[in-house]
Amino acid sequence: MAHTIDNTRFVAIDFETADPKRDSACAVGIVVVDKGEIVEREYRLIRPPRKKFNPYCVRVHGIYWEDVCDEPSFGEIWPEIEHLFEGADFLVAHNAAFDKSVLNTCCREAGCVTPAQPFLCTVQLSRKTWELACNKLNAVCDYLGIALNHHHAGSDAEACALIAVNGLRENPAFLRKIL
Protein backbone atom coordinates (compact mmCIF):
# COMPACT_ATOMS: atom_id res chain seq x y z
CA MET A 1 0.00 0.00 0.00
CA ALA A 2 1.32 3.43 -0.93
CA HIS A 3 1.98 5.85 1.89
CA THR A 4 -0.34 8.86 1.98
CA ILE A 5 -1.11 11.50 4.58
CA ASP A 6 -4.25 9.49 5.42
CA ASN A 7 -2.40 6.29 6.38
CA THR A 8 0.73 7.62 8.05
CA ARG A 9 1.71 8.94 11.45
CA PHE A 10 4.30 11.68 11.80
CA VAL A 11 5.80 13.98 14.39
CA ALA A 12 6.45 17.67 13.73
CA ILE A 13 9.20 19.12 15.89
CA ASP A 14 10.62 22.59 16.45
CA PHE A 15 13.46 23.70 18.69
CA GLU A 16 14.52 27.11 19.95
CA THR A 17 18.15 27.37 21.02
CA ALA A 18 19.98 29.55 23.53
CA ASP A 19 22.99 30.03 21.25
CA PRO A 20 24.22 28.81 17.85
CA LYS A 21 25.48 25.51 19.31
CA ARG A 22 23.17 22.60 18.57
CA ASP A 23 23.23 21.30 22.16
CA SER A 24 21.60 24.48 23.51
CA ALA A 25 17.89 23.66 23.11
CA CYS A 26 15.88 25.91 25.42
CA ALA A 27 12.39 24.99 24.12
CA VAL A 28 10.83 22.20 22.10
CA GLY A 29 7.44 21.90 20.45
CA ILE A 30 6.18 18.50 19.36
CA VAL A 31 2.97 17.77 17.44
CA VAL A 32 1.84 14.24 16.61
CA VAL A 33 -0.29 13.77 13.49
CA ASP A 34 -2.09 10.52 12.76
CA LYS A 35 -3.97 10.02 9.48
CA GLY A 36 -3.88 13.76 8.78
CA GLU A 37 -5.23 14.84 12.19
CA ILE A 38 -3.36 16.36 15.14
CA VAL A 39 -3.68 13.91 18.02
CA GLU A 40 -1.16 15.25 20.54
CA ARG A 41 0.77 18.43 21.35
CA GLU A 42 3.68 18.98 23.71
CA TYR A 43 5.61 22.14 24.56
CA ARG A 44 8.49 22.14 27.00
CA LEU A 45 11.03 24.66 28.18
CA ILE A 46 14.49 23.15 28.57
CA ARG A 47 17.45 24.20 30.69
CA PRO A 48 20.39 24.32 28.24
CA PRO A 49 23.90 23.34 29.35
CA ARG A 50 25.15 26.97 29.49
CA LYS A 51 23.74 30.01 31.31
CA LYS A 52 24.89 32.47 28.66
CA PHE A 53 22.22 33.11 26.02
CA ASN A 54 23.18 34.66 22.69
CA PRO A 55 21.47 38.09 22.41
CA TYR A 56 20.42 37.39 18.81
CA CYS A 57 18.72 34.13 19.84
CA VAL A 58 16.92 35.91 22.69
CA ARG A 59 15.67 38.57 20.25
CA VAL A 60 14.28 35.82 18.04
CA HIS A 61 12.43 33.74 20.66
CA GLY A 62 12.28 35.92 23.78
CA ILE A 63 13.49 33.17 26.11
CA TYR A 64 16.04 34.13 28.80
CA TRP A 65 18.11 32.03 31.21
CA GLU A 66 15.77 33.15 34.00
CA ASP A 67 12.86 31.52 32.13
CA VAL A 68 14.55 28.12 32.00
CA CYS A 69 17.01 27.96 34.92
CA ASP A 70 14.60 25.84 36.99
CA GLU A 71 13.44 23.69 34.06
CA PRO A 72 14.74 20.16 33.43
CA SER A 73 17.62 19.52 31.05
CA PHE A 74 17.04 17.77 27.72
CA GLY A 75 18.25 14.49 29.22
CA GLU A 76 15.69 14.86 32.01
CA ILE A 77 12.72 15.55 29.71
CA TRP A 78 13.61 13.00 27.02
CA PRO A 79 12.14 10.02 28.95
CA GLU A 80 8.89 12.01 29.25
CA ILE A 81 8.61 12.85 25.53
CA GLU A 82 10.35 9.92 23.82
CA HIS A 83 7.10 7.96 23.54
CA LEU A 84 5.69 10.62 21.20
CA PHE A 85 8.06 9.41 18.47
CA GLU A 86 7.03 5.75 18.75
CA GLY A 87 5.10 4.52 15.73
CA ALA A 88 5.87 7.60 13.65
CA ASP A 89 6.65 6.93 10.01
CA PHE A 90 8.67 10.14 9.67
CA LEU A 91 9.54 13.41 11.41
CA VAL A 92 8.78 16.87 10.05
CA ALA A 93 10.43 20.25 10.58
CA HIS A 94 10.65 23.56 8.77
CA ASN A 95 14.30 23.79 7.78
CA ALA A 96 14.68 20.19 8.92
CA ALA A 97 18.49 20.21 8.85
CA PHE A 98 18.52 22.57 11.85
CA ASP A 99 15.98 20.72 14.01
CA LYS A 100 17.42 17.32 13.08
CA SER A 101 20.86 18.55 14.11
CA VAL A 102 19.56 19.90 17.44
CA LEU A 103 17.67 16.66 18.15
CA ASN A 104 20.66 14.48 17.25
CA THR A 105 23.12 16.60 19.26
CA CYS A 106 20.91 16.87 22.35
CA CYS A 107 20.21 13.12 22.30
CA ARG A 108 23.90 12.30 21.86
CA GLU A 109 25.02 14.68 24.63
CA ALA A 110 22.35 13.30 26.99
CA GLY A 111 23.17 9.69 26.16
CA CYS A 112 19.72 9.09 24.66
CA VAL A 113 18.86 7.10 21.55
CA THR A 114 18.02 9.41 18.65
CA PRO A 115 14.79 8.65 16.75
CA ALA A 116 15.66 6.78 13.55
CA GLN A 117 12.81 8.02 11.35
CA PRO A 118 13.61 10.05 8.23
CA PHE A 119 12.96 13.79 8.25
CA LEU A 120 10.67 15.62 5.84
CA CYS A 121 11.50 19.30 5.41
CA THR A 122 8.47 21.56 4.97
CA VAL A 123 10.66 24.24 3.36
CA GLN A 124 11.40 21.77 0.56
CA LEU A 125 7.78 20.58 0.49
CA SER A 126 6.49 24.15 0.15
CA ARG A 127 8.98 24.89 -2.65
CA LYS A 128 7.85 21.82 -4.59
CA THR A 129 4.13 22.34 -3.93
CA TRP A 130 3.35 26.06 -4.11
CA GLU A 131 4.85 28.88 -6.14
CA LEU A 132 5.64 31.26 -3.29
CA ALA A 133 8.06 34.17 -3.37
CA CYS A 134 9.27 33.16 0.10
CA ASN A 135 9.17 29.80 1.87
CA LYS A 136 9.88 31.01 5.41
CA LEU A 137 7.54 29.57 8.02
CA ASN A 138 5.55 32.77 8.49
CA ALA A 139 5.15 33.28 4.72
CA VAL A 140 3.88 29.73 4.14
CA CYS A 141 1.51 30.10 7.10
CA ASP A 142 0.18 33.37 5.68
CA TYR A 143 -0.41 31.68 2.32
CA LEU A 144 -2.26 28.74 3.91
CA GLY A 145 -4.12 30.80 6.52
CA ILE A 146 -2.43 29.04 9.45
CA ALA A 147 -2.26 30.96 12.74
CA LEU A 148 1.31 31.37 13.98
CA ASN A 149 3.00 32.75 17.08
CA HIS A 150 6.36 32.75 15.31
CA HIS A 151 9.40 31.41 17.21
CA HIS A 152 7.28 29.83 19.93
CA ALA A 153 8.34 26.20 19.55
CA GLY A 154 4.83 24.85 20.18
CA SER A 155 3.22 27.14 17.63
CA ASP A 156 5.99 26.59 15.09
CA ALA A 157 5.67 22.79 15.42
CA GLU A 158 1.90 22.94 14.98
CA ALA A 159 2.23 25.23 11.96
CA CYS A 160 4.81 22.86 10.49
CA ALA A 161 2.44 19.92 11.03
CA LEU A 162 -0.38 21.75 9.25
CA ILE A 163 1.91 22.74 6.37
CA ALA A 164 2.87 19.07 6.00
CA VAL A 165 -0.76 17.92 6.02
CA ASN A 166 -1.76 20.54 3.42
CA GLY A 167 1.33 20.01 1.29
CA LEU A 168 1.16 16.21 1.30
CA ARG A 169 -2.53 16.27 0.40
CA GLU A 170 -1.74 18.51 -2.56
CA ASN A 171 1.56 16.85 -3.48
CA PRO A 172 1.37 13.21 -2.30
CA ALA A 173 4.33 12.20 -4.49
CA PHE A 174 6.64 14.18 -2.17
CA LEU A 175 6.15 11.55 0.53
CA ARG A 176 7.71 8.89 -1.71
CA LYS A 177 11.00 10.78 -1.50
CA ILE A 178 11.43 9.84 2.14
CA LEU A 179 9.39 6.63 2.63
C-alpha positions in Angstrom: 0.0 0.0 0.0 1.3 3.4 -0.9 2.0 5.9 1.9 -0.3 8.9 2.0 -1.1 11.5 4.6 -4.3 9.5 5.4 -2.4 6.3 6.4 0.7 7.6 8.1 1.7 8.9 11.4 4.3 11.7 11.8 5.8 14.0 14.4 6.4 17.7 13.7 9.2 19.1 15.9 10.6 22.6 16.4 13.5 23.7 18.7 14.5 27.1 20.0 18.2 27.4 21.0 20.0 29.6 23.5 23.0 30.0 21.2 24.2 28.8 17.9 25.5 25.5 19.3 23.2 22.6 18.6 23.2 21.3 22.2 21.6 24.5 23.5 17.9 23.7 23.1 15.9 25.9 25.4 12.4 25.0 24.1 10.8 22.2 22.1 7.4 21.9 20.5 6.2 18.5 19.4 3.0 17.8 17.4 1.8 14.2 16.6 -0.3 13.8 13.5 -2.1 10.5 12.8 -4.0 10.0 9.5 -3.9 13.8 8.8 -5.2 14.8 12.2 -3.4 16.4 15.1 -3.7 13.9 18.0 -1.2 15.3 20.5 0.8 18.4 21.3 3.7 19.0 23.7 5.6 22.1 24.6 8.5 22.1 27.0 11.0 24.7 28.2 14.5 23.1 28.6 17.5 24.2 30.7 20.4 24.3 28.2 23.9 23.3 29.4 25.1 27.0 29.5 23.7 30.0 31.3 24.9 32.5 28.7 22.2 33.1 26.0 23.2 34.7 22.7 21.5 38.1 22.4 20.4 37.4 18.8 18.7 34.1 19.8 16.9 35.9 22.7 15.7 38.6 20.2 14.3 35.8 18.0 12.4 33.7 20.7 12.3 35.9 23.8 13.5 33.2 26.1 16.0 34.1 28.8 18.1 32.0 31.2 15.8 33.2 34.0 12.9 31.5 32.1 14.6 28.1 32.0 17.0 28.0 34.9 14.6 25.8 37.0 13.4 23.7 34.1 14.7 20.2 33.4 17.6 19.5 31.0 17.0 17.8 27.7 18.2 14.5 29.2 15.7 14.9 32.0 12.7 15.6 29.7 13.6 13.0 27.0 12.1 10.0 28.9 8.9 12.0 29.2 8.6 12.8 25.5 10.4 9.9 23.8 7.1 8.0 23.5 5.7 10.6 21.2 8.1 9.4 18.5 7.0 5.7 18.8 5.1 4.5 15.7 5.9 7.6 13.7 6.6 6.9 10.0 8.7 10.1 9.7 9.5 13.4 11.4 8.8 16.9 10.0 10.4 20.2 10.6 10.6 23.6 8.8 14.3 23.8 7.8 14.7 20.2 8.9 18.5 20.2 8.8 18.5 22.6 11.8 16.0 20.7 14.0 17.4 17.3 13.1 20.9 18.5 14.1 19.6 19.9 17.4 17.7 16.7 18.2 20.7 14.5 17.3 23.1 16.6 19.3 20.9 16.9 22.3 20.2 13.1 22.3 23.9 12.3 21.9 25.0 14.7 24.6 22.4 13.3 27.0 23.2 9.7 26.2 19.7 9.1 24.7 18.9 7.1 21.6 18.0 9.4 18.6 14.8 8.7 16.7 15.7 6.8 13.6 12.8 8.0 11.4 13.6 10.0 8.2 13.0 13.8 8.2 10.7 15.6 5.8 11.5 19.3 5.4 8.5 21.6 5.0 10.7 24.2 3.4 11.4 21.8 0.6 7.8 20.6 0.5 6.5 24.1 0.2 9.0 24.9 -2.6 7.8 21.8 -4.6 4.1 22.3 -3.9 3.4 26.1 -4.1 4.9 28.9 -6.1 5.6 31.3 -3.3 8.1 34.2 -3.4 9.3 33.2 0.1 9.2 29.8 1.9 9.9 31.0 5.4 7.5 29.6 8.0 5.5 32.8 8.5 5.2 33.3 4.7 3.9 29.7 4.1 1.5 30.1 7.1 0.2 33.4 5.7 -0.4 31.7 2.3 -2.3 28.7 3.9 -4.1 30.8 6.5 -2.4 29.0 9.4 -2.3 31.0 12.7 1.3 31.4 14.0 3.0 32.7 17.1 6.4 32.8 15.3 9.4 31.4 17.2 7.3 29.8 19.9 8.3 26.2 19.6 4.8 24.8 20.2 3.2 27.1 17.6 6.0 26.6 15.1 5.7 22.8 15.4 1.9 22.9 15.0 2.2 25.2 12.0 4.8 22.9 10.5 2.4 19.9 11.0 -0.4 21.8 9.2 1.9 22.7 6.4 2.9 19.1 6.0 -0.8 17.9 6.0 -1.8 20.5 3.4 1.3 20.0 1.3 1.2 16.2 1.3 -2.5 16.3 0.4 -1.7 18.5 -2.6 1.6 16.9 -3.5 1.4 13.2 -2.3 4.3 12.2 -4.5 6.6 14.2 -2.2 6.2 11.5 0.5 7.7 8.9 -1.7 11.0 10.8 -1.5 11.4 9.8 2.1 9.4 6.6 2.6 
